[in-house]
Every structure is written in C-alpha cells, then in structure tokens.
C-alpha cells in the first residue's frame, strides 16, 4: 500500500496546491481529509480541469470541485476484492480506510494489471511544409528543426515514451526521407515507428484514412511542431473516464481589444469598457480519439480535425475538451522558434 502523506490536502487548500501535489506525485490523485484524517473526498487532474473550464482559477479553493463520493475499500478487504471493485468501476487507485473511517493508505491498481508499455498508438502529423518558418525549412522539414540541440520531433517522441506510449505512426510528406533516415524504426529511441506517406495533402484528420491497420483502442493524434510537457497518461485516463469519442486539448487564449468598447442598445450607449480582455479556448493540436471516429473520415480527400469534430458534434457524439495548463508552444513562426530555444532547457532539462 502506497504512503499517502505527500498526497493529502485539507478542504481549504487551493487549486494551485492541489496541482503541485498531483504533478509531483506518481499517483495522479490528491486525497482530501479533515483534521481527524477522515476522508472527505478525492481530487484528480480531470476534476481540476473541469473546474478551470467553469471559471475557477489557481487561487480558488478546492472545496467546490472535490469529488465527495469516491469509491473506497477497507483494510479488511482482500486484494482480490479491491481489484474486482477497481475493475468494475474502471479506477486506477482506491483509498483505504480503517474501521473508524480514517484514511490509512491507497491501493494502485495499474501496477497489478497493466504492463509498463501501453499498446495505444500515437499518430504524429509531420508532413507540413513549414512555410512561415522559411528559410529555416527550405532544406529541413519543420518537425526536424532543432530546439534544445535535438529535433522538435525527437522531444515529442521521447515525451510519449516517458509515459509508456511507444507505438508511433508518423504521417510524412515534405522531405520525408530526412525524418525516416533520422528515426529509422524507432529502436534507437526506445519506440516502434511506422510511416504513412501522404502523396497529397490530406489534412490532420484525412491522413488517418491512410492507416494500414486501424486502431482498436483510443489513440493519440498530435501535430509534429508542438512542444509540451502535458501528462499524456492524464489525457488518456480523462478520455476513458468521460466516455468521450473525441477529446481535444484546448488552450486559453486572451485577446485585449486596444480601444474602449462602446456597448449600444437601440442607439443608446449603455456602457463603455476600456480595453476589455476577451478569453477564448483554442485547439492545441493534441487529440485522443476512439476508433469509432474513423468511420466518419472520408477516403482519399483533404479533411482537417476541426471538420471531423464538427461532424461528430453534429451527430451528438460525446466530444470533450481537455484544458492545457502545462507548458505548450506551437512553433509556427520564427519568433516562436526563437522562444522555444530560449525556454527549452528550463522546461525540458530539469
């Protein structure tokens, strides 16, 4: 049974404190207790992200986002009882309490039933022309530009491998031989790599129609020009726990209007807002999809990911957002490439 002292919180803790506990620990959960160590509830990465989508910020109390009816087991339950309970509820860990309802530990289920390496496929879209990064991309495909003395694409592959996702598919086009010569079959990087060649531009979703073997379980899709330290396992667990068919990582984007905005109703000025800030969520270019979505992708034609999501939304399929709070940078322009090189060591070489 895992020690739980470093993952305990009080009800008046902040979301920021909860994040620190979840991020630093290996159990992907925080346990909320009262002064007598009695379990109040649990808090996961998914609970926090849903709270952020509702408007809470890092300084908000966790009180309103605690899951107060967690599945628990007692110290008298056998390992078989706990495993059966966890599997029936699709849980990764279960808090353990004593006869006085005091928290005494937590049982992790993944270590018992799952291998370290996961079988889910990772599809990386690496065929872009990188037009906005010329002249850097005149001889080198954008994902192979070096940030932190290694190609952007290598960092992506290594981050997925860090979480056990080692089955990689690269959808290539522009100067594909450079990518294939560098990575080979992936064995030098601890992964297995297959390549899908786009003879024509297919889009971020259309390229999925070219897969020779269709995934039979949820799979990742990610643009090959991104740097992020998102926990891919959290994303995977969130997708499964919410029974989503398509989960899109989103990033908050703030836009400040550079003028005073005049609000008018029937020609009458009702208010004036001086340089208001508008907040939006934008696609972060990282997705996890269930195999069913492949049925909605047409063959041999350009089809991008926003169009795919519009389709499955229109069909009332369960599509969800996963707000990114971790480091994320889309390297699409020279200034972003320079920014990535300045920040890389601080983010990825700790």
Helices and strands as residue ranges (DSSP letters): G 5-7, E 8-9, H 15-24, E 29-33, E 39-44, H 45-53, E 72-74, H 79-89, E 93-97, E 103-108, H 110-113, E 118-125, G 131-133, G 142-144, H 152-162, E 165-172, H 176-183, G 187-189, E 192-197, H 203-206, G 207-210, E 219-223, E 226-228, H 232-241, E 246-256, E 260-265, E 268-274, E 277-289, G 291-296, H 305-314, E 319-323, E 328-330, H 334-348
